Amino acid sequence: MKQTRVNVVLDKGFIDQKKYVVYWMQQAQRIEYNHALSYAIEEANKYKLPLLVIFVINPSFPGANARHFTFMLEGIQELKNRFHLMGITFIIKVGPIVDSISPYLHDAISLIMDYGYLKIQKKWREDVLADVQENHHINAVIVETDLVVSFATTTNKLMYSARTIRPLLHKLYLDYCHDYQEIELEHKTLLPFTGDTDLVDISDFIQKNNIDRSVFPSAIYHGGYQEAVKTLNRFICTRLHYYHLSSDPSNSFTSTLSMYLHFGQISTIEIINTVTDSALVYGIPQSNIDQFIEQILVRRELAFNFVSYQPEYDSFEFCTDKWAYETMQVHLYDEREYIYTIKDYEEFKTHDKYFNAAMKEMVYTGFMHNYMRMYWAKKIVEWSHSYISAYETIKYLNDKYFIDGRDPNSYAGIAWIFGKHDRAWTERPIFGKLRYMNANGLKRKFDIDEYVKKCDKYLKK
Ligand SMILES: Cc1cc2nc3c(=O)[nH]c(=O)nc-3n(C[C@H](O)[C@H](O)[C@H](O)COP(=O)(O)OP(=O)(O)OC[C@H]3O[C@@H](n4cnc5c(N)ncnc54)[C@H](O)[C@@H]3O)c2cc1C
């Protein structure tokens, strides 16, 4: 494994009388291509000890609702059985992170954590490490596994655009795609721990733990590694061939893998390797593979670069560049022809049938096509009193309804609406030099009424 993925925070070596190794699984909710799990297995083999994997459910995670929890817990449910078969003890705890993990650290020789890129994830790791320093004698290691190339290896700077990060990633990614090795646990002793729930019935769990049920689980998208693999295979067999047409929202040629990536239920490395290996078998044009790699590698890792090097990635004041703030300042008081409320959006009550269709896709399925995400958010800018209120509305709806919400891609995608990673365009009202999108563009480029019909059908399901 590349050492650039590994951060040994506390190295105490062999410690006598310890009984197992702990892996606190958080960002990488999978077994396959999980470098943190592999590291934990290697550590257990090195010390000839069994492995305990802990997953903590925090029912009061800010903004998370039944839709997000259901998708995530479908994946966790699947892991439970698979870990058992591998001879690895897997427990699910419910509550605050440190209180849930700390009792298991006294007898552990090492604590392995996967890396999390967002503020809340970094804070959790800091809190766990503070507890470890204060109360435990243990090795502690953080392993980064959710990007193809570990973020600090690509660059130690905030990148200006895809153009600047692309050559750096292209130089490194193939080497990183082939650096994973599956390792088997040698001491398959199951430990006598049961955790707080065995998660037999997810909807019962959601109800009993007072999780916000105002947004219902998606009837279309289901979580877990098996579903992710099914989605990947369907993409390769039926969609990748048409990926050059994937910007058209009226067809479904994108992968819809973003939600699985968000919860770490599948690795980008597995996706890229499977896609490239299958290309020959299915006769996929190289240009389509390249286009897909541009999204899953360049665009995605640019978003992770943004949240890694812009500490205030989720605030309007720090989301974009000087030229964009300057142009917005000039157009702050331009007259807005329409002003809508969040309720209007949620009830599909704007005058724009394409926007309303996009809202239906979002509210009913938990997903939205990339082109419509751009159009949808640009319209909210056009119909809001101020840029900052538009930013807050977009973020609110994005994170409430999308299964893949609250992701580095969410913050970079929203920032892009306000000029980040983009360039200046011809000046016009309200948008200034920010890129503008309109319904005529949709009609000109796509059979957009097909998209409207498709979204109307979600209502009837
Ligand atoms: C306003 C706005 C909000 C967005 N909110 C989110 C969000 O909450 N969560 C989220 O994951 N993505 C978000 N995106 C980025 C993008 O729209 C989605 O990642 C993409 O639509 C997911 O669909 P897919 O998996 O079928 O993509 P595919 O075309 O199959 O692409 C494969 C993968 O590449 C990555 N990717 C694709 N497009 C982009 C992009 N523009 N930027 C970064 N990575 C990309 C994703 O990981 C995606 O799963 C947002 C974009 C905008 C403009």
The ligand as a MOL file (V3000), in Angstrom:
LIG
                    3D

  0  0  0     0  0            999 V3000
M  V30 BEGIN CTAB
M  V30 COUNTS 53 58 0 0 0
M  V30 BEGIN ATOM
M  V30 1 C -25.4660 22.5790 -8.0260 0
M  V30 2 C -24.8010 21.2320 -7.9920 0
M  V30 3 C -24.9660 20.4230 -6.8900 0
M  V30 4 C -24.3470 19.1690 -6.8370 0
M  V30 5 N -24.5330 18.4070 -5.7130 0
M  V30 6 C -23.9090 17.2060 -5.6230 0
M  V30 7 C -24.0760 16.4020 -4.4630 0
M  V30 8 O -24.7710 16.7790 -3.5190 0
M  V30 9 N -23.4270 15.2150 -4.4100 0
M  V30 10 C -22.6650 14.7590 -5.4580 0
M  V30 11 O -22.0970 13.6630 -5.3630 0
M  V30 12 N -22.5000 15.5040 -6.5660 0
M  V30 13 C -23.0990 16.7010 -6.6860 0
M  V30 14 N -22.9400 17.4510 -7.8250 0
M  V30 15 C -22.0280 16.9620 -8.8870 0
M  V30 16 C -22.6940 16.0700 -9.9790 0
M  V30 17 O -23.8610 16.6810 -10.4160 0
M  V30 18 C -23.0030 14.6590 -9.4710 0
M  V30 19 O -21.8530 14.1030 -8.8760 0
M  V30 20 C -23.4440 13.7490 -10.6370 0
M  V30 21 O -24.5910 14.2830 -11.2260 0
M  V30 22 C -23.7160 12.3630 -10.1130 0
M  V30 23 O -24.3150 11.5700 -11.0960 0
M  V30 24 P -23.6480 10.2560 -11.6450 0
M  V30 25 O -23.0630 9.4710 -10.5330 0
M  V30 26 O -24.6500 9.5930 -12.5050 0
M  V30 27 O -22.4560 10.8690 -12.5390 0
M  V30 28 P -21.5470 10.2100 -13.6670 0
M  V30 29 O -21.6440 11.0620 -14.8780 0
M  V30 30 O -21.8160 8.7850 -13.8180 0
M  V30 31 O -20.0750 10.4560 -13.0860 0
M  V30 32 C -19.3900 9.4980 -12.3010 0
M  V30 33 C -18.9300 10.1370 -11.0150 0
M  V30 34 O -18.0840 11.2460 -11.2930 0
M  V30 35 C -18.2730 12.2590 -10.3140 0
M  V30 36 N -18.8170 13.4830 -10.9420 0
M  V30 37 C -19.6400 13.5790 -11.9970 0
M  V30 38 N -19.9140 14.8830 -12.2670 0
M  V30 39 C -19.2400 15.6050 -11.3450 0
M  V30 40 C -19.1140 16.9830 -11.0580 0
M  V30 41 N -19.7030 17.9160 -11.8190 0
M  V30 42 N -18.3530 17.3750 -10.0100 0
M  V30 43 C -17.7190 16.4660 -9.2420 0
M  V30 44 N -17.8140 15.1320 -9.4550 0
M  V30 45 C -18.5480 14.7160 -10.4820 0
M  V30 46 C -19.3060 11.7290 -9.3330 0
M  V30 47 O -18.6150 11.1380 -8.2430 0
M  V30 48 C -20.0470 10.7100 -10.1740 0
M  V30 49 O -20.6830 9.7240 -9.3940 0
M  V30 50 C -23.5420 18.7200 -7.9150 0
M  V30 51 C -23.3870 19.5500 -9.0350 0
M  V30 52 C -24.0060 20.7870 -9.0800 0
M  V30 53 C -23.8200 21.6540 -10.2820 0
M  V30 END ATOM
M  V30 BEGIN BOND
M  V30 1 1 1 2
M  V30 2 1 2 3
M  V30 3 2 2 52
M  V30 4 2 3 4
M  V30 5 1 4 5
M  V30 6 1 4 50
M  V30 7 2 5 6
M  V30 8 1 6 7
M  V30 9 1 6 13
M  V30 10 2 7 8
M  V30 11 1 7 9
M  V30 12 1 9 10
M  V30 13 2 10 11
M  V30 14 1 10 12
M  V30 15 2 12 13
M  V30 16 1 13 14
M  V30 17 1 14 15
M  V30 18 1 14 50
M  V30 19 1 15 16
M  V30 20 1 16 17
M  V30 21 1 16 18
M  V30 22 1 18 19
M  V30 23 1 18 20
M  V30 24 1 20 21
M  V30 25 1 20 22
M  V30 26 1 22 23
M  V30 27 1 23 24
M  V30 28 2 24 25
M  V30 29 1 24 26
M  V30 30 1 24 27
M  V30 31 1 27 28
M  V30 32 2 28 29
M  V30 33 1 28 30
M  V30 34 1 28 31
M  V30 35 1 31 32
M  V30 36 1 32 33
M  V30 37 1 33 34
M  V30 38 1 33 48
M  V30 39 1 34 35
M  V30 40 1 35 36
M  V30 41 1 35 46
M  V30 42 1 36 37
M  V30 43 1 36 45
M  V30 44 2 37 38
M  V30 45 1 38 39
M  V30 46 1 39 40
M  V30 47 2 39 45
M  V30 48 1 40 41
M  V30 49 2 40 42
M  V30 50 1 42 43
M  V30 51 2 43 44
M  V30 52 1 44 45
M  V30 53 1 46 47
M  V30 54 1 46 48
M  V30 55 1 48 49
M  V30 56 2 50 51
M  V30 57 1 51 52
M  V30 58 1 52 53
M  V30 END BOND
M  V30 END CTAB
M  END
